[in-house]
Amino acid sequence: MKTRLSLFTLMACLVLLPSLVFAQAKYKDEYKMSVVVGPKLPWGEGATAFADLVRERTDGRINIKVYTSSALMAGKQTNEFLLHRQGVADFCFASTINWSTTIKPLNLFNLPFFFPDYTALDAVITGQPGKELEEMLQQKGVTVLAWGENGFREITNSKRSIKTPADLEGLKIRVVGTPIFIETMQALGANPVNMNWGDAQVAFQQGVVDGQENPVVAIEIPVKIWQFHKYATIWRYVIDPLMLTVNNEVMASFTPEDQEIIRQAAMEAATTQRGIVRKGLIAPDLSALDTLRENGMEVVELSQADRDIFRAKTSAVYEKWTEVIGADLVKKAEAAIATTR
């Protein structure tokens, strides 16, 4: 009886072995992950943490190499989604801003002065609006594994303190090339200038460009923005969520067990990364703002009433882009935010 059982076990193993070998063989030696920023920023560090977790927990079966500074995109950040869908990048840790030129509903996060705080953002991402955006991307070939963050984008400049829309009048402000950002700055009376970050820093030094808008912990502190600018305003005019994603076909090529490992690693890495970006920016811990002040910057923190004045000034932008995004999605996001008030 024991001999027959052993023979049966051996035969079963021989039957299963080819399928196991096939499953292992179809994995690529390297999976490419795109990140548009450098490896030392919290965004880049989050991508590396994810890749390390996956490699470790799959015993090296899934080896993800992180390509930073838009290396896979030839520097063209707004092409990232299309190249990801095509499989040029297997994974991405991507900004909603860069994808919003292709996926218009992602401009939800670019609506001026729409999100009052991080609690409101969390309610939208974890609620129905976030689920609808994830389903939309899924249908277009990309799976959202987790949400990270680049942070609220604040404004700094070398000329004067910004407390009202009038203070922006005539200032040359470096912005990303997404149309809604340009239109928002124009509505506030500023002169938006689109250029890459390297050129912008030179322009700041030369006095050709007066200011810029970026997240504090994610960009401004790491690049020591106080080298160029004396004034900072915490106005939370737009938020920059990050999406940790995988190409649908690539995800389907993994075993169910490995898919679950990937999902868990993404959630852990993104949660940690989000915490780093928010550190020092939520009362009572405002140490990130203290860092700006300790380095000679004058920091203005706008109240909600102050922000409402800026929002009123950009109402035409809000109304135009609500139609582009989808009025129904915006309404659902407004409802999600209302539950946090």
C-alpha positions in Angstrom: 0.0 0.0 0.0 2.8 2.4 0.9 4.6 1.6 -2.4 1.5 2.3 -4.4 0.9 5.6 -2.5 4.5 6.7 -3.1 4.2 5.9 -6.8 0.9 7.9 -7.0 2.6 10.9 -5.2 5.6 10.7 -7.6 3.3 10.6 -10.7 1.3 13.6 -9.4 4.5 15.6 -8.9 5.6 14.8 -12.4 2.3 16.0 -13.7 2.5 19.3 -11.8 6.2 19.9 -12.4 5.9 21.1 -16.0 3.2 23.7 -15.1 5.3 24.9 -12.1 8.3 25.3 -14.4 6.2 27.1 -17.0 4.8 29.5 -14.4 8.3 30.2 -13.2 9.8 30.5 -16.7 7.3 33.1 -17.9 8.5 35.6 -15.4 10.9 38.2 -16.8 14.4 38.6 -15.5 13.6 42.3 -14.8 10.5 44.3 -14.5 10.8 48.1 -15.2 9.3 50.7 -12.9 9.0 54.3 -13.9 9.3 57.3 -11.5 9.6 60.8 -12.8 11.7 62.2 -9.9 15.1 61.3 -8.5 15.8 58.4 -6.1 16.5 60.6 -3.1 13.1 62.3 -2.9 10.4 60.6 -0.8 8.5 59.8 -4.0 11.6 57.9 -5.4 12.3 56.3 -2.1 8.8 55.0 -2.0 9.2 53.3 -5.3 12.5 51.7 -4.2 10.9 50.5 -1.0 8.1 48.8 -3.0 10.6 47.1 -5.3 12.7 45.9 -2.4 9.7 44.4 -0.6 8.5 42.5 -3.7 12.0 41.1 -4.4 12.4 40.0 -0.8 9.0 38.5 -0.4 9.1 36.6 -3.7 12.6 35.3 -3.0 13.8 37.1 -6.1 11.2 35.7 -8.4 10.0 39.2 -9.2 12.9 41.6 -9.7 11.7 45.2 -10.2 14.3 47.8 -11.3 13.3 51.4 -10.6 14.1 53.9 -13.4 14.1 57.3 -11.9 14.1 60.9 -13.4 11.8 59.9 -16.3 14.5 57.6 -17.8 11.9 55.3 -19.5 10.0 58.3 -20.8 12.9 60.2 -22.4 12.1 63.0 -20.1 8.5 63.4 -21.3 6.5 63.0 -18.1 3.1 63.4 -19.7 3.8 60.3 -21.9 4.1 58.0 -18.9 0.6 56.6 -18.9 0.6 55.7 -22.6 4.0 54.0 -22.3 2.9 52.2 -19.2 -0.2 50.9 -20.9 1.9 49.7 -23.8 4.2 47.8 -21.5 7.3 50.0 -21.8 7.0 50.3 -18.0 5.7 47.3 -16.1 5.1 49.3 -13.0 4.8 53.0 -12.2 4.7 55.2 -9.1 3.0 58.1 -10.9 1.6 61.5 -10.2 -2.1 62.2 -11.1 -0.8 65.5 -12.5 1.3 63.8 -15.2 -1.5 61.5 -16.2 -4.2 64.1 -16.2 -3.4 65.3 -19.6 -4.4 61.9 -21.0 -6.9 60.8 -18.3 -9.0 64.0 -17.9 -10.9 62.9 -14.8 -7.6 62.9 -12.9 -7.8 66.7 -13.1 -10.1 66.3 -10.1 -7.0 66.7 -7.9 -6.0 69.8 -9.8 -9.2 71.8 -9.2 -8.0 75.0 -7.5 -8.6 75.1 -3.7 -10.9 72.1 -3.9 -9.4 69.9 -1.1 -9.2 71.7 2.3 -7.0 69.2 4.0 -5.6 65.6 4.0 -8.7 64.2 5.6 -10.8 65.4 2.7 -8.3 63.9 0.2 -8.4 60.5 2.0 -12.2 60.5 1.9 -12.2 61.0 -1.8 -9.5 58.4 -2.6 -11.0 55.7 -0.3 -14.6 56.6 -1.3 -16.7 56.2 -4.4 -14.7 58.8 -6.5 -11.4 56.9 -5.9 -13.0 53.6 -6.8 -14.4 55.1 -10.0 -11.0 56.4 -11.0 -9.4 53.0 -10.3 -12.1 51.3 -12.4 -11.5 53.7 -15.2 -7.8 53.1 -15.2 -8.4 49.3 -15.0 -10.4 49.5 -18.2 -7.6 51.4 -19.9 -5.0 48.7 -19.1 -3.6 49.8 -15.7 -4.3 48.5 -12.2 -3.9 50.9 -9.2 -2.3 48.9 -6.4 -2.1 51.7 -3.8 -2.2 55.5 -3.4 0.9 57.5 -2.3 1.4 61.2 -2.2 3.5 64.1 -3.3 1.6 66.5 -1.1 -0.3 69.8 -1.2 1.5 72.2 -3.6 2.5 75.4 -1.8 3.9 78.6 -3.3 7.3 80.3 -2.7 8.9 83.4 -4.3 11.7 85.9 -4.0 9.6 89.1 -4.2 6.9 89.4 -1.6 4.6 87.7 0.9 1.5 86.3 -0.7 -1.6 86.7 1.4 -4.3 87.8 -1.2 -4.7 87.2 -4.9 -3.5 90.8 -5.5 -0.1 89.8 -4.2 0.4 87.4 -7.1 -0.2 90.1 -9.7 2.6 90.1 -12.3 4.8 87.5 -10.5 6.5 85.0 -12.9 5.7 81.6 -11.4 7.2 78.3 -12.6 4.4 75.7 -13.0 4.1 72.3 -14.6 2.9 72.3 -18.1 -0.6 70.9 -17.4 -3.2 73.4 -18.8 -5.3 73.8 -15.6 -2.2 74.9 -13.7 -1.5 77.6 -16.2 -5.1 78.8 -16.3 -5.2 78.9 -12.5 -2.2 81.1 -12.2 -3.5 83.4 -15.0 -6.8 83.7 -13.1 -4.9 84.8 -10.0 -3.0 87.5 -12.0 0.4 85.7 -12.1 2.5 85.0 -15.2 2.9 81.2 -15.4 6.1 79.9 -16.8 6.5 76.3 -17.8 10.0 74.8 -17.7 11.8 71.8 -16.3 13.0 71.9 -12.7 16.7 72.1 -13.6 16.2 75.1 -15.7 13.8 76.7 -13.1 16.5 76.6 -10.5 18.9 78.5 -12.8 16.1 81.0 -13.6 15.5 81.5 -9.8 19.2 82.3 -9.3 19.2 84.7 -12.3 16.0 86.4 -11.1 14.3 85.6 -14.4 11.5 83.7 -12.7 10.1 84.9 -9.3 8.6 81.8 -7.8 7.3 78.2 -8.0 4.7 75.9 -6.5 5.6 72.5 -5.1 5.0 70.3 -2.0 7.0 71.3 1.0 8.4 68.0 2.3 8.6 66.3 -1.1 10.4 69.0 -3.0 11.0 72.4 -1.3 12.9 71.1 1.8 15.0 68.5 -0.1 16.1 71.1 -2.7 16.5 73.8 0.0 14.2 76.3 -1.7 15.3 79.0 0.7 18.5 79.3 -1.4 16.3 81.1 -4.0 13.2 82.4 -2.2 12.4 84.3 1.0 8.6 84.0 1.0 6.4 80.9 1.4 2.6 80.7 1.5 0.9 77.6 2.7 -2.3 77.8 0.7 -3.0 74.1 -0.3 -4.2 75.2 -3.7 -4.0 71.7 -5.3 -3.0 68.2 -4.1 -0.7 65.8 -5.8 -1.7 62.1 -5.1 0.6 59.4 -6.4 -0.6 56.1 -7.9 1.4 52.9 -7.5 0.3 50.9 -10.6 1.0 47.8 -12.7 0.2 47.0 -16.3 -2.8 44.7 -16.4 -1.2 42.1 -18.6 1.9 42.1 -16.4 -0.2 41.6 -13.3 -2.1 38.7 -14.9 1.2 37.0 -15.7 1.9 36.5 -12.0 0.5 33.6 -9.9 -2.4 34.6 -7.5 0.0 34.2 -4.6 2.5 36.6 -6.1 -0.2 39.0 -7.0 -1.2 39.2 -3.4 2.4 39.8 -2.3 2.6 42.7 -4.8 -0.6 44.2 -3.5 0.5 44.0 0.1 3.9 45.4 -0.7 2.4 48.3 -2.6 0.0 49.2 0.2 2.8 49.1 2.8 5.3 51.1 0.7 2.7 53.7 -0.2 1.4 54.1 3.4 4.9 54.7 4.6 5.7 57.1 1.8 2.5 59.1 2.4 3.4 59.4 6.1 6.8 60.8 5.2 5.4 63.4 2.9 2.8 64.6 5.5 5.2 64.6 8.4 5.5 68.1 9.9 2.6 69.5 8.0 -0.4 68.5 10.2 -1.1 70.3 13.5 0.1 70.0 16.1 3.3 68.9 14.4 4.2 71.7 12.0 8.0 71.1 12.1 8.3 71.2 8.3 7.2 74.8 8.4 9.6 75.5 11.3 12.4 74.2 9.0 11.5 76.8 6.4 11.4 79.6 9.0 14.7 78.4 10.6 16.3 78.9 7.2 15.2 82.5 6.9 11.9 82.2 5.1 8.8 84.2 6.0 5.9 81.7 6.1 2.3 82.6 5.8 -0.4 80.1 6.6 -3.8 80.9 5.0 -7.0 80.2 6.9 -10.0 78.6 5.2 -11.6 82.0 4.8 -8.4 83.2 3.1 -8.5 80.2 0.7 -12.1 80.9 -0.1 -11.1 84.3 -1.5 -8.5 82.6 -3.8 -11.1 80.0 -4.8 -13.6 82.7 -5.7 -10.9 84.3 -7.9 -10.5 81.0 -9.8 -14.2 80.1 -10.1 -14.1 80.3 -13.9 -11.3 77.7 -14.0 -13.2 75.5 -11.5 -16.4 75.6 -13.6 -14.6 75.0 -16.9 -12.7 72.0 -15.6 -15.6 70.5 -13.8 -17.1 69.8 -17.2 -13.9 68.4 -18.5 -13.5 66.1 -15.4 -17.1 65.1 -15.3 -19.7 66.9 -13.2 -20.9 63.7 -11.6 -17.5 62.7 -10.4 -16.9 66.2 -9.0 -20.3 66.1 -7.2 -19.4 62.8 -5.6 -16.0 64.2 -4.5 -17.8 67.2 -3.0 -20.1 64.9 -1.1 -17.2 62.8 0.2 -15.5 66.0 1.4 -18.6 67.2 3.1 -18.7 64.1 5.3 -15.3 65.2 6.8 -16.5 68.7 7.8 
